[in-house]
Amino acid sequence: MQQLQLLGFLTLTLLVLNPSQCSPIGEQCAMQPGFSSISIVNLNSLEKYDAEVTYQPNRLNERSLAAWEYVEVNTDVNRVPQVIYEARCLTTHSCNGVDSTSSVESVPLSFRMPVLRKHTGCPFYSIEFESITVACICAKSRKN
């Protein structure tokens, strides 16, 4: 699964580095609401994103006090990456190895991931951000 994520990110990077595939040809697409054409400013955020996701300790999701598994959440042929895997907490009201009287719970942790999206009738990709659950953490219960 990490290999698929890396492949998706490398594809995203190649599209960013090839401006002939990423620049609008005319104003017909750039003026539509919600569009953000790829620029050098966005490249910096993509490089930062790559540094954040390239290293995950071996089986961290299984060893965590708030264990999680990765599940295929959605597939979109007009998006790079086409398939996105998200973390799903294995427990919701407890943490592994923590006394149940401690009032802790497993909480999903999300961040906004940059993706490239191809829109019908547009000759370029635009950068959009999707909220993706990447892990689960143990936190004090909100009830306390």
MDTraj code that builds the backbone (N, CA, C; nanometers):
import mdtraj as md
import numpy as np

residues = "MET GLN GLN LEU GLN LEU LEU GLY PHE LEU THR LEU THR LEU LEU VAL LEU ASN PRO SER GLN CYS SER PRO ILE GLY GLU GLN CYS ALA MET GLN PRO GLY PHE SER SER ILE SER ILE VAL ASN LEU ASN SER LEU GLU LYS TYR ASP ALA GLU VAL THR TYR GLN PRO ASN ARG LEU ASN GLU ARG SER LEU ALA ALA TRP GLU TYR VAL GLU VAL ASN THR ASP VAL ASN ARG VAL PRO GLN VAL ILE TYR GLU ALA ARG CYS LEU THR THR HIS SER CYS ASN GLY VAL ASP SER THR SER SER VAL GLU SER VAL PRO LEU SER PHE ARG MET PRO VAL LEU ARG LYS HIS THR GLY CYS PRO PHE TYR SER ILE GLU PHE GLU SER ILE THR VAL ALA CYS ILE CYS ALA LYS SER ARG LYS ASN".split()
xyz = np.array([
    [0.0814, -0.1178, 0.0000],
    [0.0000, 0.0000, 0.0000],
    [0.0869, 0.1257, 0.0000],
    [0.1954, 0.1253, 0.0753],
    [0.2852, 0.2401, 0.0754],
    [0.3439, 0.2610, -0.0635],
    [0.3654, 0.1501, -0.1360],
    [0.4185, 0.1611, -0.2712],
    [0.3184, 0.2312, -0.3623],
    [0.1891, 0.2030, -0.3445],
    [0.0864, 0.2702, -0.4245],
    [0.0814, 0.4189, -0.3927],
    [0.0941, 0.4531, -0.2649],
    [0.0935, 0.5941, -0.2269],
    [0.2150, 0.6652, -0.2851],
    [0.3308, 0.6011, -0.2799],
    [0.4518, 0.6601, -0.3349],
    [0.4381, 0.6768, -0.4855],
    [0.3835, 0.5756, -0.5535],
    [0.3626, 0.5843, -0.6976],
    [0.2680, 0.6993, -0.7312],
    [0.1607, 0.7128, -0.6540],
    [0.0673, 0.8233, -0.6760],
    [0.1345, 0.9579, -0.6575],
    [0.2168, 0.9693, -0.5536],
    [0.2845, 1.0961, -0.5299],
    [0.3860, 1.1255, -0.6390],
    [0.4607, 1.0241, -0.6839],
    [0.5576, 1.0459, -0.7912],
    [0.4875, 1.0903, -0.9191],
    [0.3723, 1.0322, -0.9476],
    [0.2949, 1.0740, -1.0642],
    [0.2532, 1.2191, -1.0496],
    [0.2072, 1.2557, -0.9322],
    [0.1681, 1.3933, -0.9035],
    [0.2865, 1.4873, -0.9242],
    [0.4037, 1.4487, -0.8759],
    [0.5236, 1.5303, -0.8895],
    [0.5624, 1.5474, -1.0356],
    [0.5561, 1.4388, -1.1145],
    [0.5892, 1.4483, -1.2566],
    [0.4952, 1.5433, -1.3296],
    [0.3690, 1.5393, -1.2959],
    [0.2749, 1.6313, -1.3600],
    [0.3037, 1.7760, -1.3220],
    [0.3465, 1.7978, -1.1986],
    [0.3793, 1.9336, -1.1554],
    [0.5041, 1.9836, -1.2269],
    [0.6012, 1.8960, -1.2469],
    [0.7267, 1.9360, -1.3092],
    [0.7160, 1.9515, -1.4602],
    [0.6078, 1.9048, -1.5216],
    [0.5895, 1.9167, -1.6657],
    [0.4847, 2.0240, -1.6928],
    [0.5259, 2.1503, -1.7008],
    [0.4290, 2.2583, -1.7123],
    [0.3446, 2.2525, -1.8386],
    [0.3917, 2.1888, -1.9448],
    [0.3112, 2.1823, -2.0670],
    [0.1830, 2.1037, -2.0448],
    [0.1812, 2.0131, -1.9476],
    [0.0611, 1.9362, -1.9175],
    [-0.0243, 2.0017, -1.8097],
    [0.0287, 2.1025, -1.7450],
    [-0.0399, 2.1573, -1.6281],
    [-0.0850, 2.3018, -1.6434],
    [-0.0497, 2.3663, -1.7509],
    [-0.0862, 2.5069, -1.7665],
    [-0.2126, 2.5199, -1.8493],
    [-0.3001, 2.6132, -1.8131],
    [-0.4209, 2.6317, -1.8920],
    [-0.3879, 2.6867, -2.0302],
    [-0.4565, 2.6380, -2.1328],
    [-0.4357, 2.6866, -2.2690],
    [-0.5124, 2.8165, -2.2902],
    [-0.6285, 2.8255, -2.2303],
    [-0.7097, 2.9458, -2.2446],
    [-0.7742, 2.9800, -2.1121],
    [-0.8604, 3.0806, -2.1153],
    [-0.9261, 3.1246, -1.9928],
    [-1.0511, 3.0442, -1.9593],
    [-1.0937, 2.9533, -2.0501],
    [-1.2197, 2.8831, -2.0290],
    [-1.2216, 2.8011, -1.9008],
    [-1.1104, 2.7484, -1.8559],
    [-1.1087, 2.6660, -1.7353],
    [-1.0588, 2.7439, -1.6142],
    [-0.9669, 2.8329, -1.6350],
    [-0.9053, 2.9025, -1.5229],
    [-1.0032, 2.9926, -1.4495],
    [-1.1082, 3.0356, -1.5152],
    [-1.2019, 3.1283, -1.4529],
    [-1.3136, 3.0581, -1.3762],
    [-1.3208, 2.9254, -1.3847],
    [-1.4279, 2.8546, -1.3160],
    [-1.4031, 2.8545, -1.1654],
    [-1.5098, 2.8611, -1.0848],
    [-1.4924, 2.8610, -0.9393],
    [-1.4275, 2.7319, -0.8910],
    [-1.3422, 2.7427, -0.7927],
    [-1.2805, 2.6252, -0.7327],
    [-1.1540, 2.5789, -0.8018],
    [-1.1140, 2.6445, -0.9103],
    [-0.9946, 2.6027, -0.9818],
    [-0.8725, 2.6735, -0.9272],
    [-0.7645, 2.6010, -0.9204],
    [-0.6363, 2.6572, -0.8816],
    [-0.5325, 2.5910, -0.9698],
    [-0.4861, 2.6603, -1.0728],
    [-0.3898, 2.5977, -1.1622],
    [-0.2567, 2.5822, -1.0900],
    [-0.1782, 2.4861, -1.1348],
    [-0.0518, 2.4530, -1.0696],
    [0.0501, 2.5636, -1.0936],
    [0.1199, 2.6011, -0.9893],
    [0.2218, 2.7044, -1.0002],
    [0.3413, 2.6656, -0.9143],
    [0.4478, 2.7421, -0.9244],
    [0.5685, 2.7155, -0.8461],
    [0.5398, 2.7283, -0.6967],
    [0.4510, 2.8182, -0.6574],
    [0.4156, 2.8340, -0.5161],
    [0.3608, 2.7027, -0.4615],
    [0.2751, 2.6355, -0.5388],
    [0.2174, 2.5092, -0.4950],
    [0.3220, 2.3977, -0.4915],
    [0.4250, 2.4068, -0.5747],
    [0.5295, 2.3052, -0.5769],
    [0.5973, 2.2957, -0.4411],
    [0.6182, 2.4086, -0.3740],
    [0.6805, 2.4057, -0.2414],
    [0.5964, 2.3267, -0.1429],
    [0.4652, 2.3420, -0.1470],
    [0.3803, 2.2674, -0.0543],
    [0.3813, 2.1192, -0.0879],
    [0.3941, 2.0840, -0.2161],
    [0.4010, 1.9430, -0.2533],
    [0.5312, 1.8799, -0.2058],
    [0.6421, 1.9539, -0.2149],
    [0.7691, 1.9016, -0.1656],
    [0.7632, 1.8807, -0.0145],
    [0.6991, 1.9727, 0.0562],
    [0.6830, 1.9582, 0.2009],
    [0.5977, 1.8354, 0.2313],
    [0.4913, 1.8163, 0.1547],
    [0.4041, 1.6994, 0.1721],
    [0.4845, 1.5711, 0.1525],
    [0.5690, 1.5649, 0.0496],
    [0.6489, 1.4455, 0.0237],
    [0.7379, 1.4142, 0.1427],
    [0.8004, 1.5142, 0.2021],
    [0.8885, 1.4919, 0.3167],
    [0.8113, 1.4371, 0.4359],
    [0.6831, 1.4722, 0.4469],
    [0.6030, 1.4277, 0.5604],
    [0.5546, 1.2842, 0.5466],
    [0.5377, 1.2343, 0.4245],
    [0.4760, 1.1029, 0.4078],
    [0.5716, 0.9927, 0.3639],
    [0.6971, 1.0240, 0.3368],
    [0.7853, 0.9216, 0.2832],
    [0.8369, 0.8229, 0.3871],
    [0.8274, 0.8539, 0.5148],
    [0.8788, 0.7623, 0.6158],
    [0.7691, 0.7246, 0.7146],
    [0.7448, 0.5959, 0.7263],
    [0.6544, 0.5455, 0.8302],
    [0.7240, 0.4254, 0.8926],
    [0.7491, 0.4292, 1.0235],
    [0.8141, 0.3154, 1.0885],
    [0.7386, 0.1857, 1.0613],
    [0.8125, 0.0776, 1.0572],
    [0.7571, -0.0536, 1.0240],
    [0.6366, -0.0898, 1.1104],
    [0.5217, -0.1128, 1.0453],
    [0.3981, -0.1584, 1.1090],
    [0.3534, -0.0667, 1.2226],
    [0.3775, 0.0607, 1.2114],
    [0.3376, 0.1560, 1.3149],
    [0.1880, 0.1483, 1.3421],
    [0.1091, 0.1287, 1.2379],
    [-0.0364, 0.1231, 1.2559],
    [-0.0792, 0.0060, 1.3436],
    [-0.0043, -0.1021, 1.3450],
    [-0.0377, -0.2183, 1.4279],
    [0.0187, -0.2053, 1.5692],
    [0.1297, -0.1351, 1.5849],
    [0.1953, -0.1230, 1.7147],
    [0.1416, -0.0077, 1.7985],
    [0.0666, 0.0798, 1.7382],
    [0.0151, 0.1978, 1.8074],
    [-0.0838, 0.1603, 1.9169],
    [-0.0915, 0.2420, 2.0213],
    [-0.1935, 0.2224, 2.1245],
    [-0.3328, 0.2421, 2.0659],
    [-0.3426, 0.3239, 1.9639],
    [-0.4688, 0.3442, 1.8916],
    [-0.4507, 0.2839, 1.7522],
    [-0.4547, 0.1520, 1.7447],
    [-0.4263, 0.0817, 1.6192],
    [-0.5274, 0.1182, 1.5103],
    [-0.4802, 0.1133, 1.3857],
    [-0.5669, 0.1407, 1.2721],
    [-0.5271, 0.0519, 1.1560],
    [-0.6146, 0.0455, 1.0572],
    [-0.5859, -0.0254, 0.9334],
    [-0.6141, 0.0701, 0.8187],
    [-0.5508, 0.0432, 0.7039],
    [-0.5763, 0.1262, 0.5871],
    [-0.6810, 0.0590, 0.5005],
    [-0.7789, 0.1355, 0.4580],
    [-0.8856, 0.0843, 0.3723],
    [-0.8977, 0.1754, 0.2507],
    [-0.9340, 0.1143, 0.1381],
    [-0.9546, 0.1913, 0.0156],
    [-1.0876, 0.2640, 0.0280],
    [-1.0822, 0.3947, 0.0344],
    [-1.2028, 0.4729, 0.0584],
    [-1.2701, 0.5139, -0.0718],
    [-1.1919, 0.5672, -0.1618],
    [-1.2541, 0.6095, -0.2864],
    [-1.1583, 0.6001, -0.4035],
    [-1.2172, 0.5834, -0.5195],
    [-1.1431, 0.5783, -0.6443],
    [-1.2027, 0.6833, -0.7364],
    [-1.1167, 0.7617, -0.7994],
    [-1.1618, 0.8662, -0.8911],
    [-1.0646, 0.8692, -1.0084],
    [-1.1110, 0.8323, -1.1268],
    [-1.0235, 0.8257, -1.2440],
    [-0.9794, 0.9639, -1.2911],
    [-1.0441, 1.0688, -1.2451],
    [-1.0074, 1.2055, -1.2829],
    [-0.9185, 1.2727, -1.1788],
    [-0.8573, 1.1931, -1.0896],
    [-0.7743, 1.2469, -0.9819],
    [-0.6419, 1.1717, -0.9789],
    [-0.5361, 1.2421, -0.9439],
    [-0.4062, 1.1801, -0.9190],
    [-0.3728, 1.2084, -0.7740],
    [-0.3602, 1.1048, -0.6910],
    [-0.3723, 0.9616, -0.7208],
    [-0.5186, 0.9201, -0.7390],
    [-0.5376, 0.8174, -0.8220],
    [-0.6740, 0.7712, -0.8496],
    [-0.7353, 0.7005, -0.7295],
    [-0.6538, 0.6253, -0.6549],
    [-0.7029, 0.5514, -0.5382],
    [-0.6411, 0.6128, -0.4129],
    [-0.7250, 0.6399, -0.3140],
    [-0.6766, 0.6929, -0.1861],
    [-0.7152, 0.5956, -0.0757],
    [-0.6165, 0.5594, 0.0044],
    [-0.6394, 0.4742, 0.1211],
    [-0.6449, 0.5635, 0.2435],
    [-0.7364, 0.5340, 0.3334],
    [-0.7475, 0.6107, 0.4570],
    [-0.7368, 0.5180, 0.5765],
    [-0.6948, 0.5749, 0.6878],
    [-0.6869, 0.4990, 0.8125],
    [-0.8270, 0.4837, 0.8712],
    [-0.8533, 0.3663, 0.9258],
    [-0.9779, 0.3427, 0.9995],
    [-0.9382, 0.2858, 1.1348],
    [-0.9786, 0.3545, 1.2414],
    [-0.9440, 0.3113, 1.3769],
    [-1.0049, 0.1745, 1.4043],
    [-0.9261, 0.0850, 1.4655],
    [-0.9763, -0.0486, 1.4971],
    [-1.0654, -0.0477, 1.6205],
    [-1.0468, 0.0501, 1.7080],
    [-1.1353, 0.0662, 1.8240],
    [-1.1750, 0.2128, 1.8314],
    [-1.2892, 0.2398, 1.8916],
    [-1.3330, 0.3790, 1.8992],
    [-1.3375, 0.4323, 2.0417],
    [-1.3535, 0.3453, 2.1388],
    [-1.3719, 0.3946, 2.2753],
    [-1.2615, 0.3513, 2.3706],
    [-1.1546, 0.2944, 2.3188],
    [-1.0462, 0.2522, 2.4072],
    [-0.9153, 0.2518, 2.3296],
    [-0.8068, 0.2409, 2.4036],
    [-0.6741, 0.2312, 2.3441],
    [-0.6097, 0.1027, 2.3941],
    [-0.5385, 0.0341, 2.3063],
    [-0.4753, -0.0932, 2.3411],
    [-0.3784, -0.0771, 2.4574],
    [-0.3917, -0.1620, 2.5571],
    [-0.2989, -0.1634, 2.6689],
    [-0.3169, -0.0501, 2.7682],
    [-0.4222, 0.0291, 2.7550],
    [-0.4466, 0.1398, 2.8474],
    [-0.5667, 0.1032, 2.9334],
    [-0.5520, 0.1211, 3.0636],
    [-0.6597, 0.0903, 3.1575],
    [-0.7864, 0.1665, 3.1190],
    [-0.8981, 0.0973, 3.1154],
    [-1.0240, 0.1586, 3.0717],
    [-1.0714, 0.2698, 3.1648],
    [-1.0190, 0.2750, 3.2856],
    [-1.0595, 0.3819, 3.3780],
    [-0.9870, 0.5134, 3.3490],
    [-0.8906, 0.5127, 3.2552],
    [-0.8135, 0.6340, 3.2255],
    [-0.8873, 0.7338, 3.1376],
    [-1.0045, 0.6990, 3.0886],
    [-1.0856, 0.7883, 3.0050],
    [-1.0118, 0.8371, 2.8808],
    [-0.9536, 0.7447, 2.8080],
    [-0.8920, 0.7780, 2.6795],
    [-0.9679, 0.7062, 2.5691],
    [-0.9590, 0.7624, 2.4504],
    [-1.0260, 0.7019, 2.3365],
    [-0.9391, 0.7135, 2.2122],
    [-0.9666, 0.6291, 2.1160],
    [-0.8978, 0.6318, 1.9883],
    [-0.9653, 0.7362, 1.8990],
    [-0.8843, 0.8280, 1.8455],
    [-0.9378, 0.9386, 1.7663],
    [-0.8683, 0.9418, 1.6299],
    [-0.9448, 0.9521, 1.5203],
    [-0.8828, 0.9617, 1.3879],
    [-0.8121, 1.0964, 1.3695],
    [-0.6982, 1.0931, 1.3011],
    [-0.6182, 1.2121, 1.2742],
    [-0.6190, 1.2361, 1.1231],
    [-0.6633, 1.3532, 1.0814],
    [-0.6764, 1.3832, 0.9387],
    [-0.5892, 1.5011, 0.8992],
    [-0.5585, 1.5093, 0.7702],
    [-0.4930, 1.6271, 0.7158],
    [-0.5396, 1.6461, 0.5722],
    [-0.5166, 1.7651, 0.5218],
    [-0.5599, 1.7962, 0.3858],
    [-0.4481, 1.7603, 0.2886],
    [-0.4779, 1.6657, 0.2014],
    [-0.3800, 1.6122, 0.1065],
    [-0.3992, 1.6780, -0.0299],
    [-0.2896, 1.7271, -0.0909],
    [-0.3034, 1.7838, -0.2251],
    [-0.3224, 1.6727, -0.3282],
    [-0.4147, 1.6917, -0.4188],
    [-0.4372, 1.5984, -0.5295],
    [-0.4485, 1.6796, -0.6577],
    [-0.4202, 1.6149, -0.7685],
    [-0.4419, 1.6774, -0.8988],
    [-0.5743, 1.6279, -0.9529],
    [-0.6540, 1.7182, -1.0073],
    [-0.7847, 1.6796, -1.0606],
    [-0.7975, 1.7275, -1.2044],
    [-0.8425, 1.6366, -1.2897],
    [-0.8708, 1.6668, -1.4301],
    [-1.0197, 1.6931, -1.4421],
    [-1.0560, 1.8101, -1.4958],
    [-1.1962, 1.8472, -1.5117],
    [-1.2366, 1.8337, -1.6580],
    [-1.3581, 1.7901, -1.6815],
    [-1.4105, 1.7728, -1.8160],
    [-1.4007, 1.9041, -1.8929],
    [-1.3462, 1.8953, -2.0133],
    [-1.3356, 2.0132, -2.0980],
    [-1.2160, 2.1007, -2.0693],
    [-1.1333, 2.0638, -1.9744],
    [-1.0153, 2.1439, -1.9406],
    [-0.8893, 2.0667, -1.9780],
    [-0.7936, 2.1332, -2.0399],
    [-0.6715, 2.0650, -2.0841],
    [-0.5621, 2.0595, -1.9779],
    [-0.5936, 2.0890, -1.8531],
    [-0.4904, 2.0892, -1.7507],
    [-0.5452, 2.0326, -1.6208],
    [-0.4536, 2.0026, -1.5304],
    [-0.4904, 1.9546, -1.3975],
    [-0.4903, 2.0721, -1.3009],
    [-0.5780, 2.0675, -1.2041],
    [-0.5780, 2.1694, -1.0992],
    [-0.5467, 2.1016, -0.9661],
    [-0.4869, 2.1772, -0.8757],
    [-0.4586, 2.1235, -0.7423],
    [-0.5796, 2.1490, -0.6542],
    [-0.6227, 2.0439, -0.5871],
    [-0.7290, 2.0532, -0.4881],
    [-0.6799, 1.9830, -0.3627],
    [-0.7442, 2.0066, -0.2527],
    [-0.7068, 1.9435, -0.1271],
    [-0.8241, 1.8618, -0.0765],
    [-0.7949, 1.7375, -0.0372],
    [-0.8971, 1.6492, 0.0184],
    [-0.8568, 1.6113, 0.1599],
    [-0.9531, 1.6085, 0.2492],
    [-0.9276, 1.5695, 0.3874],
    [-0.9172, 1.4175, 0.3943],
    [-0.8025, 1.3683, 0.4409],
    [-0.7737, 1.2254, 0.4453],
    [-0.7376, 1.1862, 0.5887],
    [-0.7975, 1.0789, 0.6393],
    [-0.7611, 1.0257, 0.7708],
    [-0.6336, 0.9437, 0.7529],
    [-0.5264, 0.9821, 0.8232],
    [-0.3966, 0.9187, 0.8038],
    [-0.3547, 0.8272, 0.9176],
    [-0.4138, 0.8422, 1.0353],
    [-0.3740, 0.7606, 1.1501],
    [-0.4787, 0.7765, 1.2596],
    [-0.4572, 0.7050, 1.3694],
    [-0.5415, 0.7194, 1.4880],
    [-0.4492, 0.7425, 1.6077],
    [-0.4944, 0.8239, 1.7004],
    [-0.4155, 0.8542, 1.8196],
    [-0.5010, 0.8340, 1.9439],
    [-0.4341, 0.8163, 2.0583],
    [-0.5049, 0.8097, 2.1862],
    [-0.5144, 0.9512, 2.2418],
    [-0.6328, 0.9861, 2.2883],
    [-0.6546, 1.1190, 2.3455],
    [-0.7503, 1.1074, 2.4626],
    [-0.7445, 1.2058, 2.5508],
    [-0.8401, 1.2090, 2.6615],
    [-0.9800, 1.2215, 2.6046],
    [-1.0730, 1.1565, 2.6680],
    [-1.2120, 1.1619, 2.6247],
    [-1.2672, 1.3026, 2.6405],
    [-1.3497, 1.3461, 2.5466],
    [-1.4113, 1.4789, 2.5544],
    [-1.5136, 1.4871, 2.6663],
    [-1.5561, 1.3737, 2.7147],
    [-1.6587, 1.3702, 2.8194],
    [-1.6061, 1.4186, 2.9530],
    [-1.4733, 1.4239, 2.9684],
    [-1.4138, 1.4664, 3.0963],
    [-1.3906, 1.6146, 3.0992],
])
top = md.Topology()
chain = top.add_chain()
for i, resn in enumerate(residues, 1):
    res = top.add_residue(resn, chain, resSeq=i)
    for name in ("N", "CA", "C"):
        top.add_atom(name, md.element.get_by_symbol(name[0]), res)
traj = md.Trajectory(xyz[None], top)
